[in-house]
Amino acid sequence: MKVMYFAWLREKTAISSEEVDGAGLATVSDLVEALRAKGARHAAAFEDVSAVKVAVDQKVVGFDASLEGATEVAFFPPMTGG
């Protein structure tokens, strides 16, 4: 599946997107744990997930959301109006 990073998450990971094998990953939380294990940059990006929002196939979801059939996951900071 394609994993995309926006704003400061992109800066911390030093990439805007990557392909991740979703085998064995049931939920977004499982994906986050797998990404943290990739190295220091990813671990830093997901150090405080309370400051991260996620969308699966362009629908904003929680970290307990299923990844079954997902083709795209996007991580981004909370949006503010103005």
WOUR-V420771 format. One record per residue. N is the residue number from 0. RES is the residue in one letter. SS is DSSP state (hx for helix, st for strand, lp for the rest). BURIAL is b if it has 9 or more other C-alpha atoms within 8 Angstrom, else e. Layout:
n | res | ss | burial
N | RES | SS | BURIAL
N | RES | SS | BURIAL
This chain:
n | res | ss | burial
0 | M | lp | b
1 | K | st | b
2 | V | st | b
3 | M | st | b
4 | Y | st | b
5 | F | lp | b
6 | A | lp | e
7 | W | hx | b
8 | L | hx | b
9 | R | hx | b
10 | E | hx | e
11 | K | hx | b
12 | T | hx | b
13 | A | lp | e
14 | I | lp | e
15 | S | lp | b
16 | S | st | e
17 | E | st | e
18 | E | st | e
19 | V | lp | e
20 | D | lp | e
21 | G | lp | e
22 | A | lp | e
23 | G | lp | e
24 | L | lp | b
25 | A | lp | b
26 | T | st | b
27 | V | hx | b
28 | S | hx | e
29 | D | hx | b
30 | L | hx | b
31 | V | hx | b
32 | E | hx | e
33 | A | hx | e
34 | L | hx | b
35 | R | hx | b
36 | A | lp | e
37 | K | lp | e
38 | G | lp | e
39 | A | hx | e
40 | R | hx | b
41 | H | hx | b
42 | A | hx | b
43 | A | hx | b
44 | A | hx | b
45 | F | lp | b
46 | E | lp | e
47 | D | lp | e
48 | V | hx | e
49 | S | hx | e
50 | A | hx | e
51 | V | lp | b
52 | K | st | b
53 | V | st | b
54 | A | st | b
55 | V | st | b
56 | D | lp | e
57 | Q | lp | e
58 | K | st | e
59 | V | st | e
60 | V | st | b
61 | G | lp | e
62 | F | lp | e
63 | D | lp | e
64 | A | lp | e
65 | S | st | e
66 | L | lp | b
67 | E | lp | e
68 | G | lp | e
69 | A | lp | b
70 | T | lp | e
71 | E | st | b
72 | V | st | b
73 | A | st | b
74 | F | st | b
75 | F | st | b
76 | P | lp | b
77 | P | lp | e
78 | M | lp | e
79 | T | lp | e
80 | G | lp | e
81 | G | lp | e
